[in-house]
Amino acid sequence: MKTLLFILAITCVINLSFSQSEKGIGIRAGANISTLTNSDLDAKTNVYLGVFYQVRFSELYALQPELGYSNQGGITKGNNPVYIEYITLGATNKFFIAPAQGLYISITPGFDFDIDDTFFGISNSDDNLFDGNDATFIDFSISFGLGFELKNGLSFDARYKQGLIDVYSDAFHSFDSELYEAKNQFNAVFQIGIAYKFNLTKNK
């Protein structure tokens, strides 16, 4: 009985917290400057796009689940781009260090799913429809960022994103073979972009 009452009390607190929080949905987009660690690839510039839902629990903290697209990879010494395209799912934690000015730091754990190894990548494969691009299907990443969130819903954001799972599970022609065998390759991405949030909270 005590356990049931405790669970009900926690549920009420969570519901009350959400009901009193500021909520909004939005879109975000920007540039990726990406490469792979321990490889002979140069940095490549491409894009990321996404949507998000933000819950502002207090002046100091907001939680922002995100769904998006991220084009990563690098450029070979022969100037050929290597594309690794991901569907991304993340949870950005914003800590406002100067709430009045909208200045915050962010930490975003996330999962990235390689498009070329899914149904969406079938048309990109020349030979076997299910060959994909040899990249590991899923990557777990952590991002650290700094940004400004303005009262009109506009925000500016810069993040460094580090992958934590070896990108390639098989040999890949653009890497030096000895280096590939000795070390793992991880996604490393610098992101800079802009976002806009539509407020869903009714004005009192």
N, C-alpha and C positions, 0 to 999 in steps of 0.2 A: 504493500500500500504506500509506504514511504517513497519507494522507488518511482511508482506511478505519479505521485504528487510532485516529485522532483522533476520528472520528465515534462509534466504539464507546465510547471513553473518556468523551466528553461524555454519551452516552446512559446509561452506567452511573452517572455522577454525578447526573444528573437523576432516575433511578429511585431511587437511594439517598436523595436529598433528599426525594422524595415519600414513601418508605417510612418515613422517620424523622420526618415531619411530623404534626402534629395535624390531624385532618380532622373536619368536621361539616357537616350540612345544617340548614337552618332556614327560617323564615318571617319576613317583615317587613311592617309596615303602619304607616300614619300619615296625616298631613294634608298636602295640597299647598296653598300659598298662591301662586297663579299669576296672571300677567298677560302681556301682550306688550309689548315695548319699542316706542317710537315709534308708539303707538296711543292712541286715546281710551278704552281699556278700563280699568276699575277692577279691583283684585285680586279673585279668586274663590277660595273655600275648598272643596276637595274631597278626594279620597282617593288614595292609592297603595297597592298590594298587591304582594307578590312572594315568591319563593322564592330561596334561594341555597345555594351550596356553598363552604365556606371551607376553605382550606389554610393552616395556621399554620406557616410555614417556620422561624421563630425567635421569640424573645421580642419582637423589634422589628418584624417584618413578617409580614403575612398577605395572601393574595390571595383575593378573594371574587367569583367570577362570579355574576351575578344575572339573573333573568328575572322580569318583572313587568308590572303594569298601572298606568298613570298618567293621571289625569283632569286636564287642564290647560285653559288658555284664560283667560277673564276675564268681566267684566260690563260691558255697554254703559251709556251714560248714562241710557237708558230702563229700567235695572234688569233687562235681559234677559241671562241667562247665555249665554256662548259656550263650547261644549264642544269640546275637541280631545282625543280619547282615544287613548292610545298603548299598544302593546305594547312594552316596553322590554327591551333587552339591554345589560348593562353589566359592567364588570370593576372592582370596587372594590379599590384598593390601600390597605391600612391600615398606617400607620406609628405604632407605639406609642411615645409620648414619655414615658410613665410606666407601664411594663409591670406593676408590682406593683399599681397602682391600676386598670389596664385602660383608661387614658386614651389615646386615639389621634386622629390626624388622618387624613383620607381624601381620595383623589383618584380620581374615577370617570369615565373616558371611556365613552361609550355611544352606542348607536343606538336611536332611537325610531321605530316604524312606526305610522302613522296607521290606526286600526282602520276608520274610515269609508270609506277608499279600498281596503278589502280585502273578502274574502268575508264577514267578520264584520259589516260595516257595511251590507250590502244591505238589511236590514229597517229601517234608520234613514232611508232615502231615500224621499221622498214621490212624486217624479215618475219620473225615469229611475233604474232600479235601480243604475246604476253612476256616478251623478253625484258621490257622496261629499259632502264638506263644503268643498271648494275648498282645503283645506290641503295643503301639500306632503306627499307620501307619506312621506318619511323626514326625520328630523332627526338631526344629530350633536350631542351635548351633552357638556359637561364639568361635573362636580360637585365641590365642595370642602366637606368636612365636619369635624365634631368629634363625638366620642362616647365613651361608657363601655361597656366589655364586662366583665360580671361573670363570676366563675368558675362560677356556676350556669347559665350559658348565656344569661342575659338581657342585653340591651344596649339602650342609648338613643342616638339618633342625630339630628343636625341637619345639613342640607346646603343649600347654595345651588347650584342647577342652572341653567346658562346654555346655551341653544340656540345653535347656530352657523350654521344654515341658515335662510334667509328662509322664514317660516311660510306665507305666502300667495303663490301663483304667479298669482293672478288677482284682480280687484277684489273688495272685500268691503264690504258696506254700513255696517258699524259704524265704519269708519275715516274720518277727515277726508281727503278726496280729495287735497288738495295734500300733506299729510303722507305719505300712502301712496305717492304718486308720487316724493317726494323721498328717502324713507328706507325701509329694510327693517324688517320686524317679526320679532323673535326671541322664543322662549320664555324666560321668566324665572320661576323657581320656587324658593320657599323650602319645604323639607320638614322636618318634625319627626315622629319616630315611635319605634317600639319593635320589637325583634326577639327571637326566641328560637332558639337553636342546639342541635341534638341531636348529641352527641358520637359520632363513628364510630370513634374510636381506642380500641383495647383498652388497658385499664389493665395496666401491667406489674407 
